[in-house]
């Protein structure tokens, strides 16, 4: 009988621990998600929102039945992991949204139609003598007259732009396919440039560590306070 009681107690403790951990994970995900979304829509990292990770973890742990120092410790550990993981997610989300915003105007449906018309004109045949006028007519050079188009611009067009026009004619991509293709080809170069500049850094700043640590401490206290254990 005592053995049965021990097994039942052990089983209930495992269920309680799983419930508490699930609450902490959900709370951490909620707080980290709020932090990441806020950071994605502004040009700077909102360090003051890092506290949301720990506080949300503490509230959710409490709602899932977590009380006392043991539950608070589990909550804090999960929140620490969420805080460390949240910054790289925030940086990546913001980076992706910036790329989308960058291409939104340049890769509109109107631009797709203009590119298609340009490809058709190129496929109809453009001689070397006609090429400067072609670049001017389609806005591919700042030059106002054919004689002002320099050799470097002509070479760059032949090496970089002409292959894209030929590919368009050969494959006849839909707007979505054309847009995805350009982002896929150009995106890595932009990502590398931003990586070199450090704009995709996933490291926590001193302010984020301080505010995030404060949030975790508040979450811990919320779950561990003796008066909460008695409720």
Buried (B, 14 or more C-beta within 10 A) or exposed (E): EEEEEEEEEEEEEEEBBEBBBBBBBBBBBBBBBBBBBBBBEEEEBBBEBBBBBBBBBBBBBBEBEBBBBBBBEBBBBBBBBBBBBBBBBBBBBBBEBBBEEBBEEEBEEEBBEEBBEBBEBBEEEBEEEEBBEBBBEBEBBEBEEBEEBEEEBBEBBEEEBBEBBEBBEEEEBEBEEBBBBBBEEBBEEBBEEBEEEEEBBEEBBEEBBBBBBBBBBBBBBBBBBEEBEEE
